[in-house]
Amino acid sequence: MEGNNQRTEIIENRLHSQEQSHLDLVETVKELQKQVHQQAEKLANAEDRSRRNYLRIMGIPYKIDSLELQSYFQTMVKSALPTAKNTDLLLDRIHRLPKPGNAPAAAPKDVIVRFHYYHIKEEFLGAVPTSGLTRDYSGMKVFQDFSAQTMRRRREFQLFTAELRRRGIRYRWGFTVKVLFLIDGRNLIIKSPEEGMELINSMNRCQVSSHRLSPSTPMQASKRSKSDTS
């Protein structure tokens, strides 16, 4: 009997040791995952900063060949920035990109361009209407070029940004994955999709509460009508 108790105690000690080792391993994996995520963010941030002078243009037709791209695009920039000097429109490089697999077959390849002067790139990007370029460049769109990691992170905000658009709330992207907007005179910065959806849920709860307290609800209106007739 005593031997059985000893063996049972040994087994229990071993199980406890294995359980503790498993918990330690889980915590180590979590910490490693956190570090990998942080390093990926740092790499994406560094890559995005290296792309600060780059823009991506969608919709330039194939009839504009590679030899004409630079002059064609400089004319496009001049149409948006008529007061810019020709010497400010210097481009370091411009070429078409490989077409992604999910792009429509008839769509022309995107064009990537690097401005020599950062402030000209910013002025041009700010001058382009959000719906696309006008005049001879209608149908074309201009975007800041970002790393694949940043684009993936921004797509995670789709539900939140769609809700902002539905509510008529104008927003803009901060560098690199932040959503900035104004509500009731307050500047808000949302850094994660979870934080954004929590804000939306909070706004929904406030709307429900204000609707219940509103004096114009049907229930309260019916009560007032009954009291008026009595």
C-alpha positions as CSV (number, residue, x, y, z in Angstrom):
1,M,0.0,0.0,0.0
2,E,2.8,2.4,0.9
3,G,4.5,1.5,-2.4
4,N,1.4,2.4,-4.3
5,N,1.1,5.8,-2.5
6,Q,4.7,6.6,-3.4
7,R,4.2,5.7,-7.1
8,T,1.1,7.8,-7.1
9,E,2.9,10.8,-5.6
10,I,5.7,10.4,-8.1
11,I,3.2,10.4,-11.0
12,E,1.4,13.4,-9.6
13,N,4.7,15.3,-9.2
14,R,5.6,14.5,-12.8
15,L,2.2,15.6,-14.1
16,H,2.5,18.8,-12.1
17,S,6.0,19.4,-13.5
18,Q,4.8,18.8,-17.1
19,E,1.9,21.1,-16.6
20,Q,4.1,23.8,-15.3
21,S,6.5,23.3,-18.2
22,H,3.6,23.5,-20.7
23,L,2.4,26.8,-19.1
24,D,5.9,28.2,-19.3
25,L,6.2,27.2,-22.9
26,V,2.8,28.9,-23.7
27,E,4.0,32.1,-22.1
28,T,7.3,31.9,-24.0
29,V,5.5,31.4,-27.3
30,K,3.2,34.4,-26.6
31,E,6.2,36.5,-25.8
32,L,8.0,35.4,-29.0
33,Q,4.8,36.1,-31.1
34,K,4.7,39.6,-29.6
35,Q,8.4,40.2,-30.5
36,V,7.8,38.9,-34.0
37,H,4.9,41.3,-34.4
38,Q,6.9,44.2,-33.1
39,Q,9.8,43.5,-35.5
40,A,7.3,43.1,-38.4
41,E,5.9,46.5,-37.5
42,K,9.3,48.1,-37.4
43,L,10.3,46.6,-40.7
44,A,7.0,47.8,-42.3
45,N,7.5,51.2,-40.8
46,A,11.1,51.5,-42.2
47,E,9.9,50.3,-45.6
48,D,7.0,52.8,-45.6
49,R,9.4,55.6,-44.7
50,S,11.6,54.6,-47.6
51,R,8.6,54.9,-49.9
52,R,7.5,58.4,-48.8
53,N,8.4,59.9,-52.1
54,Y,6.5,57.2,-54.1
55,L,3.1,57.4,-55.6
56,R,1.0,54.6,-57.3
57,I,-1.1,55.6,-60.2
58,M,-4.0,53.5,-61.5
59,G,-5.6,53.8,-64.9
60,I,-2.8,55.2,-67.2
61,P,-3.7,53.5,-70.5
62,Y,-1.3,51.3,-72.4
63,K,-1.2,53.7,-75.3
64,I,1.2,55.7,-73.2
65,D,4.3,53.6,-73.6
66,S,7.3,53.5,-71.3
67,L,9.2,56.2,-73.1
68,E,6.3,58.6,-72.8
69,L,5.4,57.9,-69.2
70,Q,7.6,60.5,-67.6
71,S,6.5,63.5,-69.8
72,Y,2.8,62.3,-69.6
73,F,2.9,62.2,-65.8
74,Q,4.8,65.5,-65.4
75,T,2.0,67.1,-67.5
76,M,-0.5,65.5,-65.2
77,V,1.2,66.9,-62.2
78,K,1.4,70.4,-63.8
79,S,-2.4,70.3,-64.4
80,A,-2.9,69.8,-60.7
81,L,-0.2,72.2,-59.6
82,P,-0.2,75.0,-62.3
83,T,2.1,77.2,-60.3
84,A,4.8,74.6,-59.8
85,K,8.1,75.3,-61.6
86,N,9.3,72.8,-64.2
87,T,12.5,72.3,-62.2
88,D,10.3,71.1,-59.3
89,L,8.7,68.3,-61.3
90,L,11.9,66.2,-61.4
91,L,11.2,62.4,-61.2
92,D,13.8,59.9,-60.1
93,R,12.0,57.0,-61.7
94,I,8.7,55.9,-63.2
95,H,7.6,52.6,-64.6
96,R,4.8,50.1,-64.7
97,L,4.3,47.4,-62.0
98,P,3.5,43.7,-62.5
99,K,-0.3,43.2,-62.5
100,P,-1.6,41.4,-59.4
101,G,-3.5,38.2,-59.9
102,N,-6.8,39.6,-58.8
103,A,-6.7,42.6,-61.1
104,P,-9.2,42.8,-64.0
105,A,-7.8,41.5,-67.3
106,A,-8.6,44.7,-69.1
107,A,-7.2,47.1,-66.5
108,P,-3.8,48.6,-67.4
109,K,-0.8,47.9,-65.1
110,D,-0.3,50.4,-62.2
111,V,2.5,52.9,-62.5
112,I,4.9,53.6,-59.7
113,V,6.7,57.0,-59.6
114,R,9.3,58.5,-57.3
115,F,9.3,62.2,-56.9
116,H,12.7,63.8,-56.3
117,Y,11.1,66.5,-54.0
118,Y,8.9,65.2,-51.2
119,H,7.0,68.5,-50.8
120,I,5.9,68.4,-54.5
121,K,4.6,64.8,-54.1
122,E,2.6,65.9,-51.0
123,E,1.2,69.0,-52.8
124,F,0.2,66.9,-55.8
125,L,-1.4,64.2,-53.6
126,G,-3.3,66.9,-51.7
127,A,-4.5,68.5,-54.9
128,V,-5.9,65.4,-56.4
129,P,-9.6,65.1,-55.7
130,T,-10.5,61.9,-53.7
131,S,-12.8,60.7,-56.5
132,G,-9.9,60.7,-59.0
133,L,-8.2,63.1,-61.4
134,T,-10.2,65.5,-63.6
135,R,-10.0,66.8,-67.2
136,D,-7.9,64.6,-69.5
137,Y,-7.1,62.2,-66.6
138,S,-10.6,61.2,-65.5
139,G,-10.8,57.6,-64.4
140,M,-7.2,57.6,-63.1
141,K,-6.5,57.4,-59.3
142,V,-3.5,58.3,-57.3
143,F,-2.4,56.6,-54.0
144,Q,0.5,56.8,-51.6
145,D,2.6,53.7,-52.0
146,F,2.9,51.5,-48.9
147,S,4.4,48.2,-48.0
148,A,2.4,45.0,-48.3
149,Q,2.3,44.7,-44.5
150,T,0.8,48.2,-44.1
151,M,-1.8,47.5,-46.8
152,R,-2.8,44.3,-45.1
153,R,-3.2,46.2,-41.8
154,R,-5.3,48.9,-43.4
155,R,-7.6,46.3,-44.9
156,E,-8.4,45.1,-41.4
157,F,-10.1,48.5,-40.8
158,Q,-12.6,48.0,-43.6
159,L,-15.6,47.4,-41.4
160,F,-14.8,50.4,-39.3
161,T,-14.1,52.8,-42.1
162,A,-17.2,51.6,-44.0
163,E,-19.2,52.5,-40.9
164,L,-17.6,56.0,-40.7
165,R,-18.5,56.6,-44.4
166,R,-22.1,55.4,-43.7
167,R,-22.4,57.9,-40.9
168,G,-21.0,60.7,-43.1
169,I,-17.9,61.0,-40.9
170,R,-14.8,62.2,-42.9
171,Y,-11.6,60.5,-42.0
172,R,-8.0,60.3,-43.1
173,W,-5.1,57.9,-42.6
174,G,-2.3,58.8,-40.3
175,F,1.2,57.4,-40.9
176,T,1.1,54.6,-41.3
177,V,-1.9,52.7,-39.8
178,K,-4.0,55.2,-37.8
179,V,-7.5,56.5,-38.6
180,L,-7.9,60.2,-37.8
181,F,-11.3,62.0,-37.7
182,L,-13.3,64.6,-35.9
183,I,-16.5,64.0,-33.8
184,D,-18.3,66.6,-31.8
185,G,-15.3,68.9,-32.0
186,R,-12.9,66.2,-30.7
187,N,-10.0,64.9,-32.7
188,L,-9.9,61.1,-32.4
189,I,-7.1,58.7,-33.4
190,I,-8.0,55.0,-33.8
191,K,-4.9,52.6,-33.8
192,S,-6.7,49.2,-34.1
193,P,-9.8,47.8,-35.7
194,E,-11.0,46.5,-32.3
195,E,-10.7,50.0,-30.8
196,G,-12.6,51.4,-33.8
197,M,-15.5,48.9,-33.5
198,E,-15.7,49.5,-29.8
199,L,-16.2,53.2,-30.5
200,I,-18.9,52.4,-33.0
201,N,-20.7,50.1,-30.5
202,S,-20.4,52.9,-27.9
203,M,-22.0,55.4,-30.4
204,N,-24.8,52.9,-31.1
205,R,-25.5,52.5,-27.4
206,C,-25.6,56.3,-27.0
207,Q,-28.1,56.6,-29.9
208,V,-30.4,54.0,-28.3
209,S,-30.3,55.7,-25.0
210,S,-31.0,59.1,-26.5
211,H,-33.9,57.6,-28.5
212,R,-35.4,56.1,-25.3
213,L,-35.2,59.4,-23.5
214,S,-36.5,61.5,-26.4
215,P,-39.8,63.2,-25.7
216,S,-41.0,62.5,-29.2
217,T,-41.1,58.7,-29.0
218,P,-44.5,57.1,-29.8
219,M,-45.0,55.8,-26.3
220,Q,-44.6,59.2,-24.7
221,A,-46.6,60.9,-27.4
222,S,-49.5,58.5,-26.8
223,K,-49.3,59.2,-23.0
224,R,-49.5,63.0,-23.7
225,S,-52.5,62.5,-26.0
226,K,-54.3,60.5,-23.3
227,S,-53.6,63.1,-20.6
228,D,-54.9,65.9,-23.0
229,T,-58.2,64.1,-23.5
230,S,-58.8,63.4,-19.9
